[in-house]
Amino acid sequence: MEIKVMGSGCANCKALYETMREAAKGLGIMSEIIYDTDIQHVIEMNILRLPAVVIDDRVISQGRKYSVAEAQELIKSQLPRL
């Protein structure tokens, strides 16, 4: 699972990045959480509001911050069903 936080480098974007890292760690997900501030990548993914969460190359959320518990639910909703 690849998790990216797309942002501009602002405080809200950095906070979401830290929240997503903590949420993934709490779930035992060992994948690296990437913080991407490249505006060209944002444009290529048609992201209109920052910060955004991208999981496995799919935009999952735009323009919203989450608590750790909410972020964990967001991540769990994207895990493959066994």
N, CA, C and O atoms as a CHARMM CRD file, in Angstrom:
* protein
*
  328
    1    1 MET  N      0.85500  -1.17000   0.00000 PROA 1      0.00000
    2    1 MET  CA     0.00000   0.00000   0.00000 PROA 1      0.00000
    3    1 MET  C      0.89900   1.23000   0.00000 PROA 1      0.00000
    4    1 MET  O      1.78100   1.36400   0.84800 PROA 1      0.00000
    5    2 GLU  N      0.67100   2.12000  -0.95000 PROA 2      0.00000
    6    2 GLU  CA     1.40600   3.37900  -0.99800 PROA 2      0.00000
    7    2 GLU  C      0.47000   4.50400  -0.58400 PROA 2      0.00000
    8    2 GLU  O     -0.59900   4.68500  -1.16600 PROA 2      0.00000
    9    3 ILE  N      0.88300   5.25200   0.42400 PROA 3      0.00000
   10    3 ILE  CA     0.07800   6.36000   0.93000 PROA 3      0.00000
   11    3 ILE  C      0.84900   7.64800   0.70600 PROA 3      0.00000
   12    3 ILE  O      2.00300   7.76900   1.11800 PROA 3      0.00000
   13    4 LYS  N      0.20600   8.61700   0.04700 PROA 4      0.00000
   14    4 LYS  CA     0.81000   9.92600  -0.18400 PROA 4      0.00000
   15    4 LYS  C     -0.09700  11.00300   0.38400 PROA 4      0.00000
   16    4 LYS  O     -1.32300  10.92100   0.31000 PROA 4      0.00000
   17    5 VAL  N      0.54000  12.00500   0.95000 PROA 5      0.00000
   18    5 VAL  CA    -0.16800  13.22500   1.29700 PROA 5      0.00000
   19    5 VAL  C      0.35000  14.27300   0.32300 PROA 5      0.00000
   20    5 VAL  O      1.54700  14.55800   0.27900 PROA 5      0.00000
   21    6 MET  N     -0.55300  14.83600  -0.44700 PROA 6      0.00000
   22    6 MET  CA    -0.21100  15.88700  -1.39900 PROA 6      0.00000
   23    6 MET  C     -0.50900  17.20800  -0.72400 PROA 6      0.00000
   24    6 MET  O     -1.59500  17.41100  -0.18300 PROA 6      0.00000
   25    7 GLY  N      0.46900  18.11000  -0.75900 PROA 7      0.00000
   26    7 GLY  CA     0.26400  19.38400  -0.10000 PROA 7      0.00000
   27    7 GLY  C      1.16000  20.47000  -0.63800 PROA 7      0.00000
   28    7 GLY  O      2.01500  20.24000  -1.49400 PROA 7      0.00000
   29    8 SER  N      0.94400  21.64800  -0.11900 PROA 8      0.00000
   30    8 SER  CA     1.70800  22.81800  -0.55800 PROA 8      0.00000
   31    8 SER  C      2.86600  23.13400   0.36700 PROA 8      0.00000
   32    8 SER  O      3.68900  23.99600   0.05800 PROA 8      0.00000
   33    9 GLY  N      2.94100  22.45400   1.48900 PROA 9      0.00000
   34    9 GLY  CA     3.96100  22.74600   2.47800 PROA 9      0.00000
   35    9 GLY  C      3.43700  23.59500   3.62200 PROA 9      0.00000
   36    9 GLY  O      4.19200  23.98500   4.51200 PROA 9      0.00000
   37   10 CYS  N      2.14200  23.88000   3.59500 PROA 10     0.00000
   38   10 CYS  CA     1.54700  24.70100   4.65500 PROA 10     0.00000
   39   10 CYS  C      1.36700  23.87800   5.93700 PROA 10     0.00000
   40   10 CYS  O      1.56200  22.66300   5.93300 PROA 10     0.00000
   41   11 ALA  N      1.00000  24.53800   7.01200 PROA 11     0.00000
   42   11 ALA  CA     0.84300  23.87900   8.30900 PROA 11     0.00000
   43   11 ALA  C     -0.22000  22.78300   8.27300 PROA 11     0.00000
   44   11 ALA  O     -0.02600  21.71900   8.86200 PROA 11     0.00000
   45   12 ASN  N     -1.34300  23.02600   7.59000 PROA 12     0.00000
   46   12 ASN  CA    -2.40600  22.01300   7.50100 PROA 12     0.00000
   47   12 ASN  C     -1.92600  20.76900   6.76100 PROA 12     0.00000
   48   12 ASN  O     -2.23800  19.64700   7.15900 PROA 12     0.00000
   49   13 CYS  N     -1.17500  20.96700   5.69400 PROA 13     0.00000
   50   13 CYS  CA    -0.68200  19.83400   4.91200 PROA 13     0.00000
   51   13 CYS  C      0.32900  19.02300   5.72000 PROA 13     0.00000
   52   13 CYS  O      0.29200  17.79300   5.72000 PROA 13     0.00000
   53   14 LYS  N      1.22700  19.72200   6.40600 PROA 14     0.00000
   54   14 LYS  CA     2.21300  19.03500   7.24000 PROA 14     0.00000
   55   14 LYS  C      1.53700  18.28100   8.37900 PROA 14     0.00000
   56   14 LYS  O      1.94300  17.17200   8.72500 PROA 14     0.00000
   57   15 ALA  N      0.51000  18.88600   8.95600 PROA 15     0.00000
   58   15 ALA  CA    -0.22100  18.23100  10.05200 PROA 15     0.00000
   59   15 ALA  C     -0.89700  16.95300   9.55900 PROA 15     0.00000
   60   15 ALA  O     -0.88100  15.93800  10.25500 PROA 15     0.00000
   61   16 LEU  N     -1.49100  16.99200   8.36400 PROA 16     0.00000
   62   16 LEU  CA    -2.13700  15.79100   7.82200 PROA 16     0.00000
   63   16 LEU  C     -1.10100  14.70300   7.54800 PROA 16     0.00000
   64   16 LEU  O     -1.36300  13.52300   7.78400 PROA 16     0.00000
   65   17 TYR  N      0.05500  15.08700   7.05900 PROA 17     0.00000
   66   17 TYR  CA     1.12500  14.12600   6.83000 PROA 17     0.00000
   67   17 TYR  C      1.48700  13.41000   8.13500 PROA 17     0.00000
   68   17 TYR  O      1.58500  12.18300   8.16400 PROA 17     0.00000
   69   18 GLU  N      1.68200  14.16300   9.19400 PROA 18     0.00000
   70   18 GLU  CA     2.01800  13.56400  10.48700 PROA 18     0.00000
   71   18 GLU  C      0.88700  12.67800  11.00400 PROA 18     0.00000
   72   18 GLU  O      1.13800  11.61400  11.57100 PROA 18     0.00000
   73   19 THR  N     -0.34300  13.11000  10.81100 PROA 19     0.00000
   74   19 THR  CA    -1.49700  12.32000  11.23300 PROA 19     0.00000
   75   19 THR  C     -1.55500  10.99800  10.46900 PROA 19     0.00000
   76   19 THR  O     -1.80400   9.94900  11.06400 PROA 19     0.00000
   77   20 MET  N     -1.32800  11.04300   9.16700 PROA 20     0.00000
   78   20 MET  CA    -1.36800   9.81600   8.36400 PROA 20     0.00000
   79   20 MET  C     -0.23000   8.87500   8.75800 PROA 20     0.00000
   80   20 MET  O     -0.41500   7.65800   8.77000 PROA 20     0.00000
   81   21 ARG  N      0.93700   9.42000   9.07800 PROA 21     0.00000
   82   21 ARG  CA     2.05600   8.58100   9.53600 PROA 21     0.00000
   83   21 ARG  C      1.69300   7.87600  10.84000 PROA 21     0.00000
   84   21 ARG  O      1.92900   6.67800  10.99900 PROA 21     0.00000
   85   22 GLU  N      1.12400   8.62800  11.75800 PROA 22     0.00000
   86   22 GLU  CA     0.74800   8.05900  13.05200 PROA 22     0.00000
   87   22 GLU  C     -0.35500   7.01000  12.89400 PROA 22     0.00000
   88   22 GLU  O     -0.33500   5.97000  13.55200 PROA 22     0.00000
   89   23 ALA  N     -1.31500   7.29700  12.01200 PROA 23     0.00000
   90   23 ALA  CA    -2.41800   6.36100  11.78600 PROA 23     0.00000
   91   23 ALA  C     -1.91100   5.05100  11.18900 PROA 23     0.00000
   92   23 ALA  O     -2.30200   3.97100  11.63200 PROA 23     0.00000
   93   24 ALA  N     -1.04800   5.14500  10.19000 PROA 24     0.00000
   94   24 ALA  CA    -0.50100   3.93700   9.55500 PROA 24     0.00000
   95   24 ALA  C      0.31300   3.12800  10.56000 PROA 24     0.00000
   96   24 ALA  O      0.20800   1.90300  10.61100 PROA 24     0.00000
   97   25 LYS  N      1.11400   3.81200  11.34800 PROA 25     0.00000
   98   25 LYS  CA     1.91800   3.12800  12.36400 PROA 25     0.00000
   99   25 LYS  C      1.01200   2.41400  13.36500 PROA 25     0.00000
  100   25 LYS  O      1.28200   1.27800  13.75500 PROA 25     0.00000
  101   26 GLY  N     -0.06100   3.08500  13.77800 PROA 26     0.00000
  102   26 GLY  CA    -0.99700   2.48900  14.72500 PROA 26     0.00000
  103   26 GLY  C     -1.69400   1.25300  14.17400 PROA 26     0.00000
  104   26 GLY  O     -2.09100   0.36600  14.93000 PROA 26     0.00000
  105   27 LEU  N     -1.84100   1.20000  12.85700 PROA 27     0.00000
  106   27 LEU  CA    -2.46500   0.03600  12.21400 PROA 27     0.00000
  107   27 LEU  C     -1.44800  -1.05100  11.88000 PROA 27     0.00000
  108   27 LEU  O     -1.81500  -2.12500  11.40300 PROA 27     0.00000
  109   28 GLY  N     -0.18400  -0.77300  12.12900 PROA 28     0.00000
  110   28 GLY  CA     0.85900  -1.74700  11.81600 PROA 28     0.00000
  111   28 GLY  C      1.22000  -1.78300  10.35200 PROA 28     0.00000
  112   28 GLY  O      1.80200  -2.76300   9.88600 PROA 28     0.00000
  113   29 ILE  N      0.89300  -0.74700   9.61900 PROA 29     0.00000
  114   29 ILE  CA     1.22300  -0.66600   8.19100 PROA 29     0.00000
  115   29 ILE  C      2.62800  -0.10500   8.08000 PROA 29     0.00000
  116   29 ILE  O      2.90400   1.00300   8.54000 PROA 29     0.00000
  117   30 MET  N      3.50100  -0.86500   7.47500 PROA 30     0.00000
  118   30 MET  CA     4.90300  -0.49300   7.43700 PROA 30     0.00000
  119   30 MET  C      5.30200   0.25400   6.17000 PROA 30     0.00000
  120   30 MET  O      6.48100   0.55700   5.98600 PROA 30     0.00000
  121   31 SER  N      4.36300   0.55400   5.30500 PROA 31     0.00000
  122   31 SER  CA     4.72600   1.26500   4.09400 PROA 31     0.00000
  123   31 SER  C      5.12000   2.70200   4.42300 PROA 31     0.00000
  124   31 SER  O      4.66100   3.27700   5.41000 PROA 31     0.00000
  125   32 GLU  N      5.96800   3.26100   3.59100 PROA 32     0.00000
  126   32 GLU  CA     6.40700   4.64200   3.77900 PROA 32     0.00000
  127   32 GLU  C      5.26200   5.58400   3.42100 PROA 32     0.00000
  128   32 GLU  O      4.54700   5.36900   2.44200 PROA 32     0.00000
  129   33 ILE  N      5.10400   6.60600   4.21100 PROA 33     0.00000
  130   33 ILE  CA     4.11500   7.63900   3.91100 PROA 33     0.00000
  131   33 ILE  C      4.88200   8.76000   3.21400 PROA 33     0.00000
  132   33 ILE  O      5.84700   9.29400   3.76000 PROA 33     0.00000
  133   34 ILE  N      4.45300   9.10500   2.02800 PROA 34     0.00000
  134   34 ILE  CA     5.15400  10.08200   1.20600 PROA 34     0.00000
  135   34 ILE  C      4.45600  11.43000   1.32300 PROA 34     0.00000
  136   34 ILE  O      3.22800  11.50900   1.29400 PROA 34     0.00000
  137   35 TYR  N      5.24300  12.48000   1.45500 PROA 35     0.00000
  138   35 TYR  CA     4.71100  13.83800   1.47900 PROA 35     0.00000
  139   35 TYR  C      5.18700  14.51500   0.20100 PROA 35     0.00000
  140   35 TYR  O      6.37400  14.80500   0.05500 PROA 35     0.00000
  141   36 ASP  N      4.27400  14.76400  -0.71400 PROA 36     0.00000
  142   36 ASP  CA     4.59100  15.28800  -2.03900 PROA 36     0.00000
  143   36 ASP  C      4.09800  16.72600  -2.15500 PROA 36     0.00000
  144   36 ASP  O      2.89800  16.98500  -2.06500 PROA 36     0.00000
  145   37 THR  N      5.02200  17.65300  -2.35400 PROA 37     0.00000
  146   37 THR  CA     4.65700  19.06200  -2.49000 PROA 37     0.00000
  147   37 THR  C      4.83900  19.57200  -3.91600 PROA 37     0.00000
  148   37 THR  O      4.77700  20.77700  -4.16000 PROA 37     0.00000
  149   38 ASP  N      5.06000  18.66200  -4.85000 PROA 38     0.00000
  150   38 ASP  CA     5.26700  19.05200  -6.25300 PROA 38     0.00000
  151   38 ASP  C      3.92500  19.41600  -6.88600 PROA 38     0.00000
  152   38 ASP  O      3.06700  18.55400  -7.07700 PROA 38     0.00000
  153   39 ILE  N      3.75200  20.69100  -7.20800 PROA 39     0.00000
  154   39 ILE  CA     2.48300  21.17100  -7.76100 PROA 39     0.00000
  155   39 ILE  C      2.15500  20.48500  -9.09100 PROA 39     0.00000
  156   39 ILE  O      0.98200  20.31900  -9.42400 PROA 39     0.00000
  157   40 GLN  N      3.16500  20.09100  -9.84300 PROA 40     0.00000
  158   40 GLN  CA     2.91300  19.38800 -11.11000 PROA 40     0.00000
  159   40 GLN  C      2.22300  18.04300 -10.85000 PROA 40     0.00000
  160   40 GLN  O      1.34300  17.64900 -11.61500 PROA 40     0.00000
  161   41 HSD  N      2.60400  17.34600  -9.79800 PROA 41     0.00000
  162   41 HSD  CA     1.94800  16.08000  -9.44600 PROA 41     0.00000
  163   41 HSD  C      0.49900  16.33100  -9.03200 PROA 41     0.00000
  164   41 HSD  O     -0.39300  15.55200  -9.37000 PROA 41     0.00000
  165   42 VAL  N      0.27000  17.41500  -8.30400 PROA 42     0.00000
  166   42 VAL  CA    -1.09500  17.78500  -7.89800 PROA 42     0.00000
  167   42 VAL  C     -1.95500  18.00900  -9.13300 PROA 42     0.00000
  168   42 VAL  O     -3.08100  17.51700  -9.20400 PROA 42     0.00000
  169   43 ILE  N     -1.43400  18.74200 -10.09900 PROA 43     0.00000
  170   43 ILE  CA    -2.16800  19.03600 -11.33500 PROA 43     0.00000
  171   43 ILE  C     -2.43200  17.75600 -12.12100 PROA 43     0.00000
  172   43 ILE  O     -3.54000  17.54800 -12.61500 PROA 43     0.00000
  173   44 GLU  N     -1.42000  16.89700 -12.23900 PROA 44     0.00000
  174   44 GLU  CA    -1.56100  15.64800 -12.98700 PROA 44     0.00000
  175   44 GLU  C     -2.64200  14.74300 -12.39400 PROA 44     0.00000
  176   44 GLU  O     -3.29300  13.99500 -13.12300 PROA 44     0.00000
  177   45 MET  N     -2.83400  14.81000 -11.08100 PROA 45     0.00000
  178   45 MET  CA    -3.83200  13.95900 -10.43500 PROA 45     0.00000
  179   45 MET  C     -5.20100  14.64200 -10.33300 PROA 45     0.00000
  180   45 MET  O     -6.12500  14.10000  -9.72700 PROA 45     0.00000
  181   46 ASN  N     -5.32300  15.82600 -10.92600 PROA 46     0.00000
  182   46 ASN  CA    -6.58400  16.58200 -10.92200 PROA 46     0.00000
  183   46 ASN  C     -7.07100  16.88800  -9.50900 PROA 46     0.00000
  184   46 ASN  O     -8.27200  16.86500  -9.24100 PROA 46     0.00000
  185   47 ILE  N     -6.14600  17.17100  -8.62100 PROA 47     0.00000
  186   47 ILE  CA    -6.50300  17.52900  -7.25100 PROA 47     0.00000
  187   47 ILE  C     -6.83000  19.01800  -7.21900 PROA 47     0.00000
  188   47 ILE  O     -6.04100  19.85200  -7.66300 PROA 47     0.00000
  189   48 LEU  N     -7.99700  19.33100  -6.69100 PROA 48     0.00000
  190   48 LEU  CA    -8.46000  20.71700  -6.66800 PROA 48     0.00000
  191   48 LEU  C     -8.27400  21.39800  -5.32300 PROA 48     0.00000
  192   48 LEU  O     -8.18100  22.62400  -5.25600 PROA 48     0.00000
  193   49 ARG  N     -8.21900  20.60700  -4.24000 PROA 49     0.00000
  194   49 ARG  CA    -8.08400  21.18500  -2.90000 PROA 49     0.00000
  195   49 ARG  C     -7.02800  20.42000  -2.12100 PROA 49     0.00000
  196   49 ARG  O     -6.96100  19.19200  -2.16300 PROA 49     0.00000
  197   50 LEU  N     -6.21400  21.17100  -1.41700 PROA 50     0.00000
  198   50 LEU  CA    -5.15800  20.57000  -0.60100 PROA 50     0.00000
  199   50 LEU  C     -5.48400  20.75700   0.86800 PROA 50     0.00000
  200   50 LEU  O     -6.18500  21.70300   1.22500 PROA 50     0.00000
  201   51 PRO  N     -4.99800  19.88800   1.71800 PROA 51     0.00000
  202   51 PRO  CA    -4.20900  18.70300   1.44300 PROA 51     0.00000
  203   51 PRO  C     -5.07800  17.58400   0.86700 PROA 51     0.00000
  204   51 PRO  O     -6.29900  17.57100   1.02100 PROA 51     0.00000
  205   52 ALA  N     -4.41200  16.65900   0.20900 PROA 52     0.00000
  206   52 ALA  CA    -5.11200  15.51000  -0.36500 PROA 52     0.00000
  207   52 ALA  C     -4.40600  14.22700   0.07400 PROA 52     0.00000
  208   52 ALA  O     -3.19900  14.21200   0.31600 PROA 52     0.00000
  209   53 VAL  N     -5.18100  13.16900   0.17000 PROA 53     0.00000
  210   53 VAL  CA    -4.63900  11.84500   0.48700 PROA 53     0.00000
  211   53 VAL  C     -4.80300  10.97100  -0.75300 PROA 53     0.00000
  212   53 VAL  O     -5.89000  10.87000  -1.32200 PROA 53     0.00000
  213   54 VAL  N     -3.71000  10.34700  -1.15400 PROA 54     0.00000
  214   54 VAL  CA    -3.69900   9.45200  -2.30700 PROA 54     0.00000
  215   54 VAL  C     -3.22200   8.09700  -1.81200 PROA 54     0.00000
  216   54 VAL  O     -2.14300   7.98600  -1.23000 PROA 54     0.00000
  217   55 ILE  N     -4.02800   7.07000  -2.04500 PROA 55     0.00000
  218   55 ILE  CA    -3.65400   5.71000  -1.65300 PROA 55     0.00000
  219   55 ILE  C     -3.66500   4.85200  -2.90300 PROA 55     0.00000
  220   55 ILE  O     -4.67000   4.75500  -3.60700 PROA 55     0.00000
  221   56 ASP  N     -2.52000   4.23000  -3.16300 PROA 56     0.00000
  222   56 ASP  CA    -2.35100   3.38500  -4.34900 PROA 56     0.00000
  223   56 ASP  C     -2.80300   4.10800  -5.61500 PROA 56     0.00000
  224   56 ASP  O     -3.55100   3.56000  -6.42400 PROA 56     0.00000
  225   57 ASP  N     -2.34000   5.34100  -5.77200 PROA 57     0.00000
  226   57 ASP  CA    -2.59500   6.17700  -6.96000 PROA 57     0.00000
  227   57 ASP  C     -4.05400   6.57200  -7.15200 PROA 57     0.00000
  228   57 ASP  O     -4.44400   6.96200  -8.25300 PROA 57     0.00000
  229   58 ARG  N     -4.86900   6.47800  -6.09700 PROA 58     0.00000
  230   58 ARG  CA    -6.26000   6.93900  -6.15600 PROA 58     0.00000
  231   58 ARG  C     -6.43800   8.06700  -5.15700 PROA 58     0.00000
  232   58 ARG  O     -6.05000   7.94000  -3.99600 PROA 58     0.00000
  233   59 VAL  N     -7.01900   9.16400  -5.60100 PROA 59     0.00000
  234   59 VAL  CA    -7.27800  10.28400  -4.70200 PROA 59     0.00000
  235   59 VAL  C     -8.44000   9.87900  -3.79800 PROA 59     0.00000
  236   59 VAL  O     -9.54200   9.60900  -4.27500 PROA 59     0.00000
  237   60 ILE  N     -8.18700   9.84000  -2.50000 PROA 60     0.00000
  238   60 ILE  CA    -9.16500   9.37500  -1.52100 PROA 60     0.00000
  239   60 ILE  C     -9.84200  10.54900  -0.82400 PROA 60     0.00000
  240   60 ILE  O    -11.01500  10.47200  -0.45800 PROA 60     0.00000
  241   61 SER  N     -9.10000  11.62800  -0.64500 PROA 61     0.00000
  242   61 SER  CA    -9.62400  12.76400   0.10900 PROA 61     0.00000
  243   61 SER  C     -8.97000  14.04700  -0.37600 PROA 61     0.00000
  244   61 SER  O     -7.79400  14.05600  -0.74100 PROA 61     0.00000
  245   62 GLN  N     -9.74100  15.13300  -0.37700 PROA 62     0.00000
  246   62 GLN  CA    -9.21100  16.44500  -0.74800 PROA 62     0.00000
  247   62 GLN  C     -9.72300  17.50400   0.21800 PROA 62     0.00000
  248   62 GLN  O    -10.89400  17.50600   0.59700 PROA 62     0.00000
  249   63 GLY  N     -8.83100  18.39900   0.60900 PROA 63     0.00000
  250   63 GLY  CA    -9.21600  19.57000   1.36500 PROA 63     0.00000
  251   63 GLY  C     -9.69600  19.33000   2.78000 PROA 63     0.00000
  252   63 GLY  O    -10.47600  20.11900   3.31300 PROA 63     0.00000
  253   64 ARG  N     -9.23800  18.24600   3.40000 PROA 64     0.00000
  254   64 ARG  CA    -9.73700  17.91600   4.73100 PROA 64     0.00000
  255   64 ARG  C     -8.61700  17.38300   5.60900 PROA 64     0.00000
  256   64 ARG  O     -7.75000  16.63900   5.15000 PROA 64     0.00000
  257   65 LYS  N     -8.64600  17.77300   6.87700 PROA 65     0.00000
  258   65 LYS  CA    -7.74200  17.20000   7.86700 PROA 65     0.00000
  259   65 LYS  C     -8.51400  16.13300   8.63600 PROA 65     0.00000
  260   65 LYS  O     -9.74400  16.16000   8.67700 PROA 65     0.00000
  261   66 TYR  N     -7.79400  15.19800   9.24200 PROA 66     0.00000
  262   66 TYR  CA    -8.40200  14.09600   9.97500 PROA 66     0.00000
  263   66 TYR  C     -7.76000  13.94500  11.33800 PROA 66     0.00000
  264   66 TYR  O     -6.60700  14.32600  11.54200 PROA 66     0.00000
  265   67 SER  N     -8.51100  13.38800  12.26600 PROA 67     0.00000
  266   67 SER  CA    -7.91100  12.92100  13.51700 PROA 67     0.00000
  267   67 SER  C     -7.20700  11.59800  13.18700 PROA 67     0.00000
  268   67 SER  O     -7.40000  11.04000  12.10700 PROA 67     0.00000
  269   68 VAL  N     -6.40500  11.11000  14.10900 PROA 68     0.00000
  270   68 VAL  CA    -5.71700   9.83500  13.88100 PROA 68     0.00000
  271   68 VAL  C     -6.74300   8.71700  13.68800 PROA 68     0.00000
  272   68 VAL  O     -6.58200   7.88300  12.79700 PROA 68     0.00000
  273   69 ALA  N     -7.78500   8.68900  14.50400 PROA 69     0.00000
  274   69 ALA  CA    -8.81500   7.64500  14.38600 PROA 69     0.00000
  275   69 ALA  C     -9.51500   7.71900  13.03400 PROA 69     0.00000
  276   69 ALA  O     -9.77000   6.68500  12.41600 PROA 69     0.00000
  277   70 GLU  N     -9.82800   8.92300  12.56700 PROA 70     0.00000
  278   70 GLU  CA   -10.47800   9.07800  11.25800 PROA 70     0.00000
  279   70 GLU  C     -9.53100   8.64400  10.14200 PROA 70     0.00000
  280   70 GLU  O     -9.95300   8.01100   9.17400 PROA 70     0.00000
  281   71 ALA  N     -8.25800   8.98300  10.27800 PROA 71     0.00000
  282   71 ALA  CA    -7.26500   8.59300   9.27500 PROA 71     0.00000
  283   71 ALA  C     -7.11900   7.07300   9.22300 PROA 71     0.00000
  284   71 ALA  O     -6.95700   6.49900   8.14700 PROA 71     0.00000
  285   72 GLN  N     -7.17600   6.43000  10.37300 PROA 72     0.00000
  286   72 GLN  CA    -7.10000   4.96500  10.39000 PROA 72     0.00000
  287   72 GLN  C     -8.30300   4.36000   9.67600 PROA 72     0.00000
  288   72 GLN  O     -8.15400   3.38900   8.93600 PROA 72     0.00000
  289   73 GLU  N     -9.47400   4.91100   9.88400 PROA 73     0.00000
  290   73 GLU  CA   -10.66000   4.41700   9.18200 PROA 73     0.00000
  291   73 GLU  C    -10.52900   4.62300   7.67200 PROA 73     0.00000
  292   73 GLU  O    -10.92600   3.76400   6.88500 PROA 73     0.00000
  293   74 LEU  N     -9.97400   5.75700   7.27800 PROA 74     0.00000
  294   74 LEU  CA    -9.75400   6.03600   5.86000 PROA 74     0.00000
  295   74 LEU  C     -8.80800   5.00700   5.25700 PROA 74     0.00000
  296   74 LEU  O     -9.06700   4.48700   4.17200 PROA 74     0.00000
  297   75 ILE  N     -7.72100   4.71200   5.94800 PROA 75     0.00000
  298   75 ILE  CA    -6.75900   3.71900   5.46700 PROA 75     0.00000
  299   75 ILE  C     -7.40600   2.33800   5.42500 PROA 75     0.00000
  300   75 ILE  O     -7.26900   1.62400   4.43100 PROA 75     0.00000
  301   76 LYS  N     -8.10400   1.95400   6.48400 PROA 76     0.00000
  302   76 LYS  CA    -8.73400   0.62600   6.51900 PROA 76     0.00000
  303   76 LYS  C     -9.75600   0.45900   5.40000 PROA 76     0.00000
  304   76 LYS  O     -9.94600  -0.64700   4.89400 PROA 76     0.00000
  305   77 SER  N    -10.40700   1.53800   5.01400 PROA 77     0.00000
  306   77 SER  CA   -11.40800   1.44400   3.94000 PROA 77     0.00000
  307   77 SER  C    -10.76300   1.11600   2.59300 PROA 77     0.00000
  308   77 SER  O    -11.44800   0.70400   1.65700 PROA 77     0.00000
  309   78 GLN  N     -9.45600   1.29900   2.49900 PROA 78     0.00000
  310   78 GLN  CA    -8.74200   1.04400   1.25000 PROA 78     0.00000
  311   78 GLN  C     -7.94400  -0.26100   1.24900 PROA 78     0.00000
  312   78 GLN  O     -7.31900  -0.61900   0.25000 PROA 78     0.00000
  313   79 LEU  N     -7.97400  -0.96000   2.37500 PROA 79     0.00000
  314   79 LEU  CA    -7.25500  -2.24900   2.44300 PROA 79     0.00000
  315   79 LEU  C     -8.00000  -3.28400   1.61100 PROA 79     0.00000
  316   79 LEU  O     -9.23000  -3.27900   1.55600 PROA 79     0.00000
  317   80 PRO  N     -7.24600  -4.17700   0.96000 PROA 80     0.00000
  318   80 PRO  CA    -7.91300  -5.22800   0.17600 PROA 80     0.00000
  319   80 PRO  C     -8.73600  -6.14300   1.08500 PROA 80     0.00000
  320   80 PRO  O     -8.33000  -6.46700   2.20100 PROA 80     0.00000
  321   81 ARG  N     -9.86000  -6.53400   0.59600 PROA 81     0.00000
  322   81 ARG  CA   -10.72900  -7.45400   1.34100 PROA 81     0.00000
  323   81 ARG  C    -10.20600  -8.88200   1.16400 PROA 81     0.00000
  324   81 ARG  O     -9.93500  -9.32700   0.04900 PROA 81     0.00000
  325   82 LEU  N    -10.07100  -9.58300   2.28200 PROA 82     0.00000
  326   82 LEU  CA    -9.57400 -10.97400   2.22000 PROA 82     0.00000
  327   82 LEU  C    -10.70100 -11.94900   2.41600 PROA 82     0.00000
  328   82 LEU  O    -10.48000 -13.16000   2.39700 PROA 82     0.00000
